[in-house]
């Protein structure tokens, strides 16, 4: 499925449903995140353009249904869909902002003096360039395009005659030496800066010689100018190469490579709103060029879960981390758990590899425009409230326009940044999460995670470097649904037990090290390379879709066995609820996608990960339940009646082995829990 032209009737119908449900409920229903940089403006009201488009597509094509967030890109594809109906998608930038404007003016005002000094990477002008690059990197036109990387240069070893800031889309090029890309080019005398779409010249010159290079540049420029350049023309861009950067050969080559340009005179640089609209226009032409040269290639690809598992398993193996294969494979089970519900607890002995596995997954998620899509956080014993995760208003910081400044911990920054890449997974690792009372610092997060209600402070970073509320009318937003949470747990005299409500909302693994795993050639695990975008999108698509498991043909027998188990547990008031049943069916469907199709194999995982973690208490209270579960594990289809069983001969070997350990703990300690 791909996004095509949308009818006005379908768009209006989607907007009507948005208004009826409210923003958060609408986005949650269809699995979209909040649009932070672009808006569909209708009658003075802003709407999330990608979500409206996905739902409108479903109204236009009932046989296909609504498109998911990962099924199509924003940008040019979105604008093309809206244009025939008379709607437009606009960039959201508050009027009056001047941070980029001031940095451009500062750089041009200081560079000539800097060039008289000895070249050094610590020169103050380098800091100015870095600040400018970072401001642009955090802008809407760039952050909405995860394939674009911003690079700036004032020289390498010597001062550059023409400093530049390039926008490199990895679908086209990752270097300024080749390809078509937008680039800011500063004039040699710092009299101004050009916003351009240009071409790399180095590789062409080396391969063809200068004469043939110039002919090739002209042919490419002619081809690109034949694309839709109406927005550039409307914004005052010249569609030629009459740009003047200087008299040197390099300056003339830069000019020859230019496809379109617009000039900002020093002292007359416009405000950020105009700069960013110009950048959006040149990036859109870059998108059109890539689209025109990728005929027959899907703009958005999404990997299946089995492919994702194969690739992540290979990455884990290549890192040197030893995770046994076969029934109970932790790598396979972890991925199945995360697409079932993105909250997992890894319990086990210190040094068993649970944190290392989470680290490998975070590394595999790679980096985006805001940096790594992975944040490891060491939980502290003094965490006594949600402030450790969500921050707080800081009275010691200066207010602005009646809005208090906030202390923003890394966790809140990370969660807010995840909303900027709604189709990419982000992993929050809470290491040793039970060093503090989990319910005290994690209850608000857990409530928002479960209910999808707005619990996250809706903050934005101001020009003064302070975080304040983005909108006083909308103080809270929902936790982005592309966030996955893994908590690691050690159990000793310094840690706290989990309450049943926490375990009920997570998938809990016990990570153990067998004697066979202790081999002589063991090595310290290494980092893994980031995954392909298609694998990451596939993971998010499954996590966002609440209904994909319904099409799984193998969940019927699992559901019947779970209902039988529910009846047995009800006799001791230990039955599970709708949540566990629903998540168990999703987990079984995920295992089926991963090749685990035998009913008892799925049941073994479910009893081990979703039922046993709920069993805890005194021996007198827990022992009868554990014996009943051991009986079920020996033969789910047999009649109740506990007897001693051999784990090697039972239907659910992983569960029975854990049950026997819990029974021994109960006998020795007169108390038992899953994580002890």
Protein Blocks (a to p, Z undefined) as FASTA:
>chain_A
ZZddddfklmmmmmmmmmmnommlmmmmnopacdfkbccdeehiacdfklmmmmmmmmmm
mmnopadfklpcehjlmmmmmmmnopacdddddehiaklmmmmmmmmmmmmmmmmpccdf
kbfklmmmmmmmmmmmmpmklmmmmkbccdddebehiacfbdcdddddfkloccfkgcjd
ddddddfklpaccddddddfklmmmmnojmlmmmmmmmmmmmmmmmccklmmmnopacbf
kbcfbjbfklmmmmmmpmbdcdddehiaccfklmmmmmmmmmmmmmmmmmmmmghiafbd
cddfklmmmmmmmmmmmnopacdehehiaklmmmmmmmmpgcdcdeddehilmmmmmmmm
mmmnopafkopabdcddddfklcbfklmnopadfkbcceehiacddddfklmmmmmmmmm
mmbccddddehkllpcfklmmmmmmmmmmnopafbdcddddfkopacdfblklmbccddf
kbccdddddddfkbccddfklmmmpccddddddfklmcfkbccddddddddfklmmmmmm
mmmpmklmmmpmklmmmmmmmmmmmmmmmmnopaccfklmmmmmmmmmmmmmnopabfkl
mmmmmmmmmmmmmggcdfklmmmmmmmmmmmmmommbccdiddddfklcfblmlmmmmmm
mmmmmmmnopacfkZZ
